Amino acid sequence: MTLKDKTVLVVGRGGGLARAVVLAAQEAGAQIITAGRSQEKLAEAYASTPDIRTEYVDLTDEASIATLGERIGSVDHVVTTASARARGRIADLDRDAVRLSFDTKVIGPLMLAKHLAGRINAGGSITLFSGVAAAKIAVGTLAVAITNGSVDVLARSLALELAPIRVNAVSPGVIDTGAWDGLGEQAKADYFKDLTERNPARRIGTEADIAEAVLFAMTNTFLTGQTLRIDGGEPLI
């Protein structure tokens, strides 16, 4: 199966992994719809990229998801990369931040499935985004871990209930998307160097690594209910 002339909806922002997925799918021949909380920012992000349609959606608002479905009609594949992280030790976790994490990455995608499943064409799929924290438990990432673990369970549950629509999750490890820039240049370099020396892949992941996994999830018609762990073997260390 190819993506030529297929319609792919990608929910997320206009940069990072979402953008990598959008551009890879478009290069593979797909018609792209992007959606996020700021349609204006999406339009700006893709202004130089032709034939990408932008839409508004707020994954924390079910009515917003329902109306998105009405506007876009039928699609072939749905990918949601949206997240809202709640990091920190348990004593420092903010209840609202944890709720937002679940709302954005678990409940929101569940509502996407609810309202878009009936609009997904035969042979279509849904791809969710999990993360390495679910497989590598560490102090300070508790909320991230339980959110991502819930995504993994959601993918399996939806794969069974929505069959034959295929549902999978992609679980990135440490990817150089700019998300780590907040550490500061030297701290980021030190962290990447340490991880590169210890993980089995001996390198940091790239946006292309993740985009290729999403394309595989969309096009392999015998893959469903799985979490593709594209993490360089990080949980092993």
C-alpha positions in Angstrom: 0.0 0.0 0.0 1.2 3.5 -0.8 0.1 7.0 0.2 -0.3 8.2 -3.3 -3.5 10.2 -3.5 -4.4 9.3 0.0 -5.6 12.0 2.5 -3.6 12.2 5.7 -4.7 14.3 8.7 -1.8 15.2 11.0 -2.7 16.9 14.3 0.1 18.8 15.9 2.1 21.9 15.6 3.9 23.2 12.6 7.4 22.1 13.6 9.2 19.2 15.1 7.9 15.7 14.6 4.6 16.8 13.2 6.2 18.7 10.4 8.6 15.8 9.7 5.5 13.5 9.3 3.7 16.0 7.1 6.6 16.5 4.7 7.4 12.8 4.5 3.8 11.9 3.8 3.5 14.6 1.2 6.6 13.4 -0.5 5.1 9.9 -0.5 2.2 11.3 -2.5 -0.4 12.0 0.1 -2.8 14.9 0.3 -2.2 16.6 3.7 -4.5 18.3 6.2 -2.8 19.7 9.3 -4.8 20.7 12.3 -3.9 22.4 15.6 -5.0 24.9 18.2 -3.5 27.8 16.1 -4.5 27.5 12.5 -2.8 30.8 11.9 0.6 29.5 13.1 0.1 26.3 11.0 -0.6 28.4 7.9 2.6 30.4 8.6 4.6 27.3 9.1 3.6 25.8 5.8 3.3 29.0 3.8 6.2 27.9 1.6 4.9 24.4 1.2 2.2 24.1 -1.5 -1.0 22.1 -1.2 -1.1 21.7 2.6 -4.5 22.5 4.0 -4.7 23.8 7.6 -7.6 23.4 10.0 -8.3 24.3 13.7 -8.8 21.7 16.4 -8.4 21.7 20.2 -8.0 18.1 21.5 -9.2 19.2 24.9 -12.6 20.2 23.4 -14.8 17.4 22.0 -17.0 19.8 20.1 -14.0 21.1 18.3 -13.0 17.6 17.3 -16.6 16.8 16.1 -16.7 19.9 13.9 -13.3 19.2 12.5 -14.7 15.9 11.3 -17.6 17.6 9.6 -15.3 20.0 7.8 -12.8 17.6 6.5 -15.2 14.8 5.4 -13.5 11.5 4.7 -9.8 10.7 5.2 -7.5 7.7 4.8 -5.1 8.1 7.7 -5.1 10.1 11.0 -1.9 10.9 12.9 -1.8 12.8 16.2 1.5 14.0 17.6 0.0 16.5 20.1 1.3 16.5 23.7 1.4 18.5 26.8 4.1 17.3 29.2 3.9 17.3 32.9 7.4 16.7 34.2 8.8 16.6 37.8 8.9 14.6 40.9 5.6 13.6 42.5 5.8 16.3 45.2 6.1 18.9 42.5 3.5 17.7 40.0 0.7 20.1 39.3 -2.7 18.5 39.1 -3.9 20.7 36.2 -0.7 19.9 34.2 -1.2 16.2 34.7 -4.8 16.5 33.5 -3.8 18.5 30.5 -1.2 15.8 29.6 -3.9 13.1 29.7 -6.4 15.3 27.9 -4.1 16.2 25.1 -2.4 12.8 24.5 -5.0 10.2 25.6 -8.5 11.6 25.9 -8.1 13.9 22.9 -7.0 11.1 20.6 -9.8 8.9 21.9 -12.3 11.6 20.9 -10.6 11.8 17.5 -11.2 8.1 17.1 -14.8 8.5 18.2 -15.6 11.2 15.7 -13.4 10.3 12.8 -13.5 6.5 12.7 -16.7 6.6 10.6 -14.9 8.9 8.1 -11.8 6.8 7.6 -11.8 5.1 4.2 -11.2 1.3 3.8 -7.6 0.4 4.4 -7.1 3.4 6.7 -5.4 3.8 10.0 -4.9 5.9 13.1 -1.4 6.5 14.5 -0.9 7.8 18.0 2.2 9.0 19.7 3.5 7.4 22.9 7.1 7.9 24.2 10.1 6.2 25.7 9.2 7.2 29.3 6.5 4.5 29.3 9.2 1.8 28.8 12.1 3.3 30.8 10.9 4.4 34.2 12.8 7.2 35.8 12.3 9.6 38.7 11.0 12.9 37.4 9.0 11.5 34.5 6.2 9.8 36.3 3.4 11.8 34.7 5.0 11.5 31.3 5.3 7.7 31.8 1.8 7.1 32.8 0.4 9.2 30.0 2.5 7.4 27.4 1.6 4.0 28.9 -2.0 4.9 28.5 -1.4 5.8 24.9 0.0 2.3 24.3 -3.1 0.7 25.9 -5.4 3.0 23.9 -3.8 1.9 20.6 -4.4 -1.7 21.4 -7.9 -1.1 22.6 -8.9 0.9 19.5 -7.3 -1.6 17.2 -9.7 -4.2 18.5 -12.8 -2.1 18.7 -12.4 -0.2 15.4 -11.1 -3.1 13.3 -10.5 -3.3 10.4 -9.3 0.3 10.9 -5.7 -0.2 12.0 -4.5 1.6 15.1 -0.9 1.8 16.2 1.4 4.0 18.3 4.9 5.3 17.6 7.1 5.7 20.7 10.1 8.0 20.1 13.2 8.0 22.2 15.4 11.1 22.5 15.0 12.9 19.2 16.9 16.0 18.3 13.9 18.2 17.5 14.8 21.3 19.4 12.8 20.2 22.3 16.0 19.8 24.3 17.3 23.3 23.6 15.9 24.5 26.9 18.7 22.7 28.6 21.2 25.2 27.2 23.7 24.5 24.5 26.4 22.9 26.7 24.0 20.8 28.9 22.2 19.6 25.8 25.5 18.6 24.1 26.6 16.8 27.3 23.3 14.9 27.6 23.4 13.9 23.9 27.0 12.8 24.2 26.3 10.7 27.3 23.3 9.0 25.7 25.1 8.4 22.4 27.9 6.6 24.3 25.5 4.4 26.2 22.5 3.5 24.0 22.7 0.5 21.7 22.2 2.6 18.6 25.1 4.8 19.6 23.4 7.9 18.3 20.6 10.4 19.0 17.3 9.9 17.0 16.3 12.2 14.1 12.9 13.5 13.0 13.4 11.3 9.9 13.6 8.2 12.0 10.2 8.9 13.4 8.6 10.1 10.2 9.7 6.8 8.5 8.1 4.8 11.3 4.8 6.7 11.0 4.8 6.0 7.2 5.4 2.4 7.9 2.5 2.3 10.4 0.2 3.9 7.8 1.2 1.7 4.9 1.7 -1.8 6.4 -1.7 -3.3 6.2 -0.9 -6.2 8.5 0.2 -4.0 11.4 -2.3 -3.1 14.1 -2.4 -2.8 17.9 1.3 -2.3 18.1 3.7 0.3 19.6 6.7 0.9 17.4 9.5 1.8 19.8 11.9 4.0 17.8 14.2 4.8 20.7 17.7 3.5 19.8 17.3 0.8 22.5 17.3 3.4 25.3 15.1 1.3 27.7 17.8 -1.3 27.7 20.3 0.9 29.5 
